[in-house]
Amino acid sequence: MHVREFQDLIARKYKERDLERGVSRTFMWFIEEVGELATGLATGDRDNMEEEFADVFAWLCTLANITDIDLETACTKYTEGRNKEGFKPK
């Protein structure tokens, strides 16, 4: 499955409700999931990490959907060599 396909799946299932919730509240849900992922990473519980990675990605897609961002297009900065600088310095 491509990123766009997953983002579209999330939109079909949740976009109407997500738009009602709005960006700020949706972002808080996203951050909560990131926190749960952090806990999973800290404990090393692989099953939990897998679940939380999926949740973080789904909520990221939700945020992208309600702000009209196509994640697959956005990621071309990495796939088409536009990110020549590499990682940001610490």
C-alpha positions as CSV (number, residue, x, y, z in Angstrom):
1,M,0.0,0.0,0.0
2,H,1.3,3.5,-0.9
3,V,1.2,6.3,1.6
4,R,-1.5,8.1,-0.4
5,E,-3.7,5.0,-0.3
6,F,-3.4,4.8,3.5
7,Q,-4.1,8.5,3.8
8,D,-7.2,8.1,1.6
9,L,-8.4,5.2,3.7
10,I,-8.1,7.2,6.9
11,A,-9.9,10.1,5.2
12,R,-12.8,7.9,4.0
13,K,-13.2,6.5,7.5
14,Y,-12.6,9.5,9.7
15,K,-12.3,12.9,7.9
16,E,-15.8,14.2,8.6
17,R,-15.4,13.6,12.3
18,D,-11.8,14.9,12.2
19,L,-12.8,18.1,10.6
20,E,-15.4,18.7,13.3
21,R,-12.7,18.1,15.9
22,G,-10.4,20.6,14.3
23,V,-6.6,20.9,13.9
24,S,-5.8,21.9,17.5
25,R,-7.6,19.0,19.2
26,T,-6.5,16.6,16.5
27,F,-2.9,17.6,17.1
28,M,-3.3,16.9,20.8
29,W,-4.5,13.4,20.0
30,F,-1.5,13.0,17.7
31,I,0.8,14.1,20.5
32,E,-0.8,11.7,22.9
33,E,-0.1,8.8,20.5
34,V,3.5,10.0,20.2
35,G,3.8,9.8,24.0
36,E,2.4,6.3,23.9
37,L,5.0,5.4,21.3
38,A,7.7,6.9,23.5
39,T,6.6,4.7,26.3
40,G,6.7,1.7,24.0
41,L,10.2,2.5,22.8
42,A,11.4,3.0,26.4
43,T,10.0,-0.4,27.5
44,G,11.1,-2.3,24.4
45,D,7.7,-3.9,24.1
46,R,7.7,-4.8,20.4
47,D,4.0,-5.5,20.1
48,N,3.2,-2.2,21.8
49,M,5.7,-0.3,19.6
50,E,4.1,-1.8,16.4
51,E,0.7,-0.7,17.6
52,E,1.8,2.8,18.5
53,F,3.8,3.3,15.3
54,A,0.6,2.5,13.4
55,D,-1.4,4.9,15.6
56,V,1.1,7.7,15.2
57,F,1.0,7.3,11.4
58,A,-2.8,7.2,11.3
59,W,-3.0,10.4,13.3
60,L,-0.4,12.0,11.1
61,C,-2.5,11.1,8.1
62,T,-5.5,12.6,9.9
63,L,-3.7,15.9,10.5
64,A,-2.5,15.9,6.8
65,N,-6.1,15.3,5.6
66,I,-7.7,18.1,7.6
67,T,-4.9,20.5,6.5
68,D,-5.1,19.4,2.8
69,I,-1.6,18.0,2.7
70,D,-0.8,15.0,0.6
71,L,1.9,13.2,2.6
72,E,3.1,11.2,-0.4
73,T,3.8,14.4,-2.3
74,A,5.3,16.0,0.7
75,C,7.7,13.1,1.1
76,T,9.1,13.6,-2.4
77,K,11.6,15.9,-0.8
78,Y,13.3,12.7,0.3
79,T,12.5,10.5,-2.7
80,E,13.5,12.9,-5.4
81,G,16.8,14.1,-3.9
82,R,15.5,17.6,-2.9
83,N,16.8,17.1,0.7
84,K,20.4,17.5,-0.2
85,E,21.3,18.9,3.2
86,G,20.5,15.7,5.0
87,F,19.6,15.8,8.6
88,K,19.3,19.1,10.5
89,P,22.3,19.8,12.8
90,K,21.8,19.2,16.5
